[in-house]
Amino acid sequence: MDRLSVLREPAVAAGFNVASGGAAANSANQNPGPTAVMVWGTADFYVEVGESAVATTGSTPVPAGTPIFLPVLPQTGAPWRVSVLQISAAGTVYCKGFV
């Protein structure tokens, strides 16, 4: 079993969201600490997670209404972010960090 297939504990009480559109949109920088982030959206979207993440059409596609966990890989210890890009329609992507 890999490290993402186990039950997770929220790293923070509140999550955050990002509006997806025709150009990559980034969340505010998030403090280091979470090892995974759960994302789900109101419309299909591409997503990247990391210190300097920028979503492209080559990023991970996520269908609307489908929560998935993505790893937050430790790099330099700098803040990380979620970057999203719409697939066919704009929407809102909701995010929450987990440990």
DAHU-V526297 format. One record per run of one state. SS is the DSSP state (~ for helix, > for strand, _ for the rest). FROM is the first residue (numbers start at 1). TO is the last residue. If there is no record, write none. Layout:
BEGIN
ss = <SS,SS>
from = <FROM,FROM>
to = <TO,TO>
END
This chain:
BEGIN
ss = <_,>,_,>,_,>,_,>,_,>,_,>,_,>,_,>,_,>,_,>,_>
from = <1,10,11,16,21,25,27,30,31,36,42,45,51,60,63,68,72,80,87,91,99>
to = <9,10,15,20,24,26,29,30,35,41,44,50,59,62,67,71,79,86,90,98,99>
END
